[in-house]
Amino acid sequence: MDLDVFVAAHRAEWDRLDQLLGRGRRLTGAEADELVALYQRAATHLSQLQSSAPDPVVTNRLTTLVARARSVVVGSRRATWRDAVHFFAAGFPAACYRTRHWWIWTGVLFTAVTAVIATWLANSPEAVATIAAPEALREMTREGGGYESYYSSSPAAAFSAQVWTNNAWIAAICLAFGVLLGVPVVYVLAMNALNVGMGIGLMAAAGRLDVFLGLLIPHGLLELTAVFVAAGVGLRLGWTVIDPGRRTRVTALAEEGRAAIGMAVGLAVVLLVSGVVEGFVTPSGLPTWARIAIGVLVWAAFLVYVFVPGRRAALAGETGDLAREDRSDQQPVAV
C-alpha cells in the first residue's frame, strides 16, 4: 500500500467525519446517516492501515476518530445496579463454572501436597525438630497456644477485616500475575500448602489434630476454595499465553484478562464471607460440630451457586467477560 496515496484519497472523508462529530447532537437526519456511513468506512480504513501500513501518526489519528464516532453512533452506557445484579447472578458464577476444571484440579493437587507434608511431620520427630525449638513448638500447639489463640487475637470485626484483606491480596496476586506463565501462582500455592500442612502436621504430632481441624474447617473450606478458583483462573490465563486457541493471542488475553478482573471482584465478596466466618464463627463458643456445620453449609451454598445458576448461565453463552456491546472494536482476522 502506498500510504501517501491512501491518505490523499481518504483525507476528505476523515475531515468530514471529524467535522460532523464536532457538531454534537445538532445533526439533521441526512447528516446522521452520513456520519454512520463515514464511521463504517473509517473503521475499514483503520483495519487496512493496521494490517498493511501501520504508520503511527495516521493510525493514531484514525483510532481516535473511530473511537469518537463509535461513542456517538453506538452510544455510551453507564453501569447500573442491574449490571451488578447480572454479574453476580450470571457472569461471576458462569466464569467460575467455565474454569472449574482448572480450579478443581488445583484444589486436588493442593490437598495432596498438604496431606503429604502433614503426614511427614506427624510421623517424623526429626523433621519437627528442624522447624523450631521444642519450647516454641509446645507454645504453638498447647491448649490455648498460638494456633488456638490466633483466631481470637483481635476483636472479631478487626480480625475479619485483616483476614479478608490478606486473602483478597493472595487471590489478586494469582489473578494478576497468572499471565507470567502461572509461575507466581504455583509459588503462592506452594507456600500456602506448606503453611497449612505444617499446622496440621504439628498439631497431629502433639495429639491435638481434632482441635486444629475444628478451627480450620469452618472458614477454611470456603476460603481455600476461593483461593483455588483464583489460582485456577490465573493458571488458565498463563496457559492462554502459550496456547490462545483459535483466537489471536491479543484477543484471547484481552477476553480472559477482563474475565479475570471480574473474578477478582466476585472472589472479594466470597472471601469477605469466609472472613466473617473466620472472625465470628471460628473463635466462638459454639460446639465444634455447630461451627463445622456452619462452614460446610456456607461452602455448599457456594458450590451450588457455581454449579446450578453458573452452569445454566455458561450454557447460555455467558463467559464473565464484558457484554458484546461494551467491548472495543477488533480488527477482523482470517480463519
Secondary structure, DSSP 8 states (H G I E B T S, - for coil): --HHHHHHHHHHHHHHHHHHHHTTT---HHHHHHHHHHHHHHHHHHHHHHHH---HHHHHHHHHHHHHHHHHHT------HHHHHHIIIIIHHHHHHHTHHHHHHHHHHHHHHHHHHHHHHHT-HHHHHTTS-HHHHHHHHSTTSHHHHGGGSS-HHHHHHHHHHHHHHHHHHHHHSTTTTTHHHHHHHHHHHHHHHHHHHHHHHTT-HHHHHHHHHHHHHHHHHHHHHHHHHHHHHHHHHH--TTS-HHHHHHHHHHHHHHHHHHHHHHHHHHHHIIIIITTSSS-HHHHHHHHHHHHHHHHHHHHTHHHHHHHTT--SS--GGGS--------
